[in-house]
Amino acid sequence: MPNIRRVLSIMLLALVSLPAFHSLHAQQTSQEAAVWKLETAYWEYVKAGDMNTFLTLWHPDFVGWPALADKPRRKDSIAATYTALYARGEHLGSYTIKRADSQRTGNLVVTHYWANAVWTDTAGKNQTWNIRVTHTWLQVGRTWQIISGMAANVDSIPN
């Protein structure tokens, strides 16, 4: 019987400690906050059609899997995709991002979020993209760059 009491005491202590552990994990590091600002800047640069600044967010060794791609792509392919959209007269009219989670480990920050992007063509017709995004940001000196990522189309963004 004493062993059962000990086990139950340990289980109760663990259960009571869970909210404290969760709130510790929920604390965002300053590095994560900096990267989340860059995630917003990413979308602002796309909306403004500012490819030069947008491309500074991408590490030269980037490899990732965009939502509309059939295979992983490199940095030059990301640039070509947006350049082609702009050349056809399409532009990002509006967007929203909803954070899911992030984690800093050493010189990396991984972000997970949903994005709703409304693209407008030359005729004024809107096309809405709902995507789920993961970016891995690498600290390079005093800044951060996307070294890897993956996105997938989703039907809707959770509330």
Stockholm file with secondary structure:
# STOCKHOLM 1.0

chainA/1-159         MPNIRRVLSIMLLALVSLPAFHSLHAQQTSQEAAVWKLETAYWEYVKAGDMNTFLTLWHPDFVGWPALADKPRRKDSIAATYTALYARGEHLGSYTIKRADSQRTGNLVVTHYWANAVWTDTAGKNQTWNIRVTHTWLQVGRTWQIISGMAANVDSIPN
#=GR chainA/1-159 SS CHHHHHHHHHHHHHHHHHHHHHHHHHSCCHHHHHHHHHHHHHHHHHHHTCHHHHHTTEEEEEEEECTTCSSCEEHHHHHHHHHHHHHTTCEEEEEEEEEEEEEEETTEEEEEEEEEEEEECTTSCEEEEEEEEEEEEEEETTEEEEEEEEEEECSCCCC
#=GC SS_cons         CHHHHHHHHHHHHHHHHHHHHHHHHHSCCHHHHHHHHHHHHHHHHHHHTCHHHHHTTEEEEEEEECTTCSSCEEHHHHHHHHHHHHHTTCEEEEEEEEEEEEEEETTEEEEEEEEEEEEECTTSCEEEEEEEEEEEEEEETTEEEEEEEEEEECSCCCC
//
